[in-house]
């Protein structure tokens, strides 16, 4: 279920995202990072994330990770999105593709303020 109460929609198949690499920001209870926020990445956010010790830009082929770029859609960890929100660098989100469990870390109002889709 997404944060709007509807069926969770796909976030991205290229690059293939999600903790389970299904393209969805789903949560089955075993993802310690809570990769449940479907975000549209920006250079500003990628630089912020790298400064926090999580380099999402550098490819890591040994893990099948292509490295992310401005405009890519990716399932972010909900706590990291909230941290970026508080720092003023949160990327836009797709509400229909953001899992309801994101609301354990952020408010629907904050997500809506950064949404690219109606909700």
Secondary structure, DSSP 8 states (H G I E B T S, - for coil): -BTTSS------BTTB-TTTTSSS----S--TT-EEEEEE--HHHHHHHHHTT---SS-BGGGTB----TT-EEEEEHHHHHHHHHHT---EE-GGGSBGGGGGTS-HHHHHHTBSS--
